[in-house]
Amino acid sequence: MQTTTLGRTNLTVSRMGMGAGGPSRLGQRTGNTESECADILRQAFDAGVNFVDTSDTYNTEPIIGQAIQGRDRSRIVISTKKSTRRKEVTPKTIEANLHNSLRNLETDYVDIYSLHGVVPQDYDYLVSDVYATLQKAREQGKIRFIGITEMFNEDMTHITLRQGLEDDLWDVVMVGFNILNQTAREAVLQKAIQNNVGVQVMFALRKALSQPEYLKDFVAHLIQKGEIDPADVDMQNPLGFLDASTASLPDVAYRFCRDEPGVHVVLSGTGNPDHLAANVASFQRPPLPEADVQRLRHIFRNVVSTTGQSMIEGPRA
Ligand SMILES: NC(=O)c1ccc[n+]([C@@H]2O[C@H](COP(=O)([O-])OP(=O)(O)OC[C@H]3O[C@@H](n4cnc5c(N)ncnc54)[C@H](OP(=O)(O)O)[C@@H]3O)[C@@H](O)[C@H]2O)c1
């Protein structure tokens, strides 16, 4: 497994990170027992993945706590978060939450503690009233680095992270980026490179990037919306031009994100051991041919209205 340095944190991290949230939650959503979920994580650790992302709301912190038992904690990078969307967040709730996270994770520090899913309208309050509590927790050694994650499906122009990078208060950001929606390249990744900020990518694999039939419908939908030029794609086989060595749609989706400048860790969530093995193999493959990367950049260059999950996306009322 390739590793890299997570920006200014200097943490050594695997390019593939286990996402313990998302649609799978390590398989909790598809009926895995807790012990099967922990086995998924152990399989990832054994394959060289040393990064795992969770949150107070995913119900996976205790599973991570189980899976790290007997391993060298200093080699595992744990990212957890405090949800902020429609939640009361105060210095007190942050302190209580962090305490719970540490207990659930069976550890005495987290490597990256982030404010989770920050929408633009909450950002100023969180900086003015809550950020100091994160700094205090860092001084106490309970967290090593402070991060922020966006609510990509509501904030597709990355308003929160653009502001966050301008303020330069955050060691690590988590941004939505994938083949279909590449808006983070200019809005977030360029500035993150300049500021040496660690970057985790979420949403690398979406429904339209794991199901070829859905991708066809999706591309037709985006042509209709004027976001893809029909002259650029074969509607019957939109990614048919890809190099024959490409293993699958998820394989292309992960390698495309992995090799995007500015990206350190690409999160990948699954509850399925075969998917995990396939995803690990993708992260071990060489870069996609440059001609394919350029064509993917070109086809989807104007797509701004979707994360690739559904044809109806956008801010909640
Ligand atoms: N705002 C935020 O901070 C925020 C929001 C969302 C997510 N996150 C974090 O980011 C991580 C990544 O989230 P995500 O939304 O990108 O989704 P994800 O958790 O990576 O889920 C990927 C989905 O694709 C499926 N899948 C995985 N590998 C596959 C393969 N090889 N072939 C076919 N299907 C495959 C999985 O189902 P199977 O179980 O069937 O494999 C799952 O449904 C999350 O786990 C979470 O840690 C953060």
The ligand as an SDF file (V2000), in Angstrom:
LIG
                    3D

 48 52  0  0  0  0  0  0  0  0999 V2000
  -19.5640   15.1560    5.5960 N   0  0  0  0  0  0  0  0  0  0  0  0
  -18.7510   14.2000    5.9850 C   0  0  0  0  0  0  0  0  0  0  0  0
  -17.8830   14.4220    6.7840 O   0  0  0  0  0  0  0  0  0  0  0  0
  -18.8830   12.8230    5.4030 C   0  0  0  0  0  0  0  0  0  0  0  0
  -19.9770   12.5070    4.6110 C   0  0  0  0  0  0  0  0  0  0  0  0
  -20.0200   11.2460    4.0350 C   0  0  0  0  0  0  0  0  0  0  0  0
  -18.9950   10.3430    4.2490 C   0  0  0  0  0  0  0  0  0  0  0  0
  -17.9450   10.6740    5.0480 N   0  0  0  0  0  0  0  0  0  0  0  0
  -16.8210    9.7370    5.2710 C   0  0  0  0  0  0  0  0  0  0  0  0
  -16.3210    9.3770    4.0060 O   0  0  0  0  0  0  0  0  0  0  0  0
  -16.3080    7.9420    3.8720 C   0  0  0  0  0  0  0  0  0  0  0  0
  -16.5750    7.5860    2.4430 C   0  0  0  0  0  0  0  0  0  0  0  0
  -17.9510    7.8260    2.2170 O   0  0  0  0  0  0  0  0  0  0  0  0
  -18.6200    7.7140    0.8210 P   0  0  0  0  0  0  0  0  0  0  0  0
  -19.9220    8.4210    0.9560 O   0  0  0  0  0  0  0  0  0  0  0  0
  -17.6250    8.1080   -0.1930 O   0  0  0  0  0  0  0  0  0  0  0  0
  -18.9850    6.2010    0.6340 O   0  0  0  0  0  0  0  0  0  0  0  0
  -18.2840    4.8690    1.1410 P   0  0  0  0  0  0  0  0  0  0  0  0
  -18.4100    4.7840    2.6280 O   0  0  0  0  0  0  0  0  0  0  0  0
  -16.9130    4.8050    0.5810 O   0  0  0  0  0  0  0  0  0  0  0  0
  -19.2240    3.7700    0.5130 O   0  0  0  0  0  0  0  0  0  0  0  0
  -18.9870    3.2470   -0.7590 C   0  0  0  0  0  0  0  0  0  0  0  0
  -20.2130    2.4950   -1.2650 C   0  0  0  0  0  0  0  0  0  0  0  0
  -19.8260    1.7830   -2.4160 O   0  0  0  0  0  0  0  0  0  0  0  0
  -19.9300    0.3660   -2.2080 C   0  0  0  0  0  0  0  0  0  0  0  0
  -18.6640   -0.2270   -2.6670 N   0  0  0  0  0  0  0  0  0  0  0  0
  -17.4330   -0.1370   -2.0930 C   0  0  0  0  0  0  0  0  0  0  0  0
  -16.5280   -0.7910   -2.8340 N   0  0  0  0  0  0  0  0  0  0  0  0
  -17.1830   -1.3020   -3.9030 C   0  0  0  0  0  0  0  0  0  0  0  0
  -16.7800   -2.0700   -5.0240 C   0  0  0  0  0  0  0  0  0  0  0  0
  -15.5110   -2.4440   -5.2090 N   0  0  0  0  0  0  0  0  0  0  0  0
  -17.7300   -2.4240   -5.9280 N   0  0  0  0  0  0  0  0  0  0  0  0
  -19.0260   -2.0330   -5.7750 C   0  0  0  0  0  0  0  0  0  0  0  0
  -19.4730   -1.3030   -4.7180 N   0  0  0  0  0  0  0  0  0  0  0  0
  -18.5530   -0.9380   -3.7980 C   0  0  0  0  0  0  0  0  0  0  0  0
  -20.1450    0.1500   -0.7380 C   0  0  0  0  0  0  0  0  0  0  0  0
  -21.0590   -0.9080   -0.5340 O   0  0  0  0  0  0  0  0  0  0  0  0
  -20.5890   -2.3800   -0.0430 P   0  0  0  0  0  0  0  0  0  0  0  0
  -20.6420   -2.3590    1.4430 O   0  0  0  0  0  0  0  0  0  0  0  0
  -21.6110   -3.2600   -0.6640 O   0  0  0  0  0  0  0  0  0  0  0  0
  -19.2170   -2.6090   -0.5810 O   0  0  0  0  0  0  0  0  0  0  0  0
  -20.7680    1.4810   -0.2950 C   0  0  0  0  0  0  0  0  0  0  0  0
  -22.1530    1.4210   -0.4600 O   0  0  0  0  0  0  0  0  0  0  0  0
  -17.3900    7.4760    4.8360 C   0  0  0  0  0  0  0  0  0  0  0  0
  -17.2270    6.1350    5.1810 O   0  0  0  0  0  0  0  0  0  0  0  0
  -17.2000    8.4470    5.9750 C   0  0  0  0  0  0  0  0  0  0  0  0
  -16.1280    7.9990    6.7810 O   0  0  0  0  0  0  0  0  0  0  0  0
  -17.8760   11.9060    5.6240 C   0  0  0  0  0  0  0  0  0  0  0  0
  1  2  1  0
  2  3  2  0
  2  4  1  0
  4  5  1  0
  4 48  2  0
  5  6  2  0
  6  7  1  0
  7  8  2  0
  8  9  1  0
  8 48  1  0
  9 10  1  0
  9 46  1  0
 10 11  1  0
 11 12  1  0
 11 44  1  0
 12 13  1  0
 13 14  1  0
 14 15  2  0
 14 16  1  0
 14 17  1  0
 17 18  1  0
 18 19  2  0
 18 20  1  0
 18 21  1  0
 21 22  1  0
 22 23  1  0
 23 24  1  0
 23 42  1  0
 24 25  1  0
 25 26  1  0
 25 36  1  0
 26 27  1  0
 26 35  1  0
 27 28  2  0
 28 29  1  0
 29 30  1  0
 29 35  2  0
 30 31  1  0
 30 32  2  0
 32 33  1  0
 33 34  2  0
 34 35  1  0
 36 37  1  0
 36 42  1  0
 37 38  1  0
 38 39  2  0
 38 40  1  0
 38 41  1  0
 42 43  1  0
 44 45  1  0
 44 46  1  0
 46 47  1  0
M  CHG  2   8   1  16  -1
M  END
$$$$
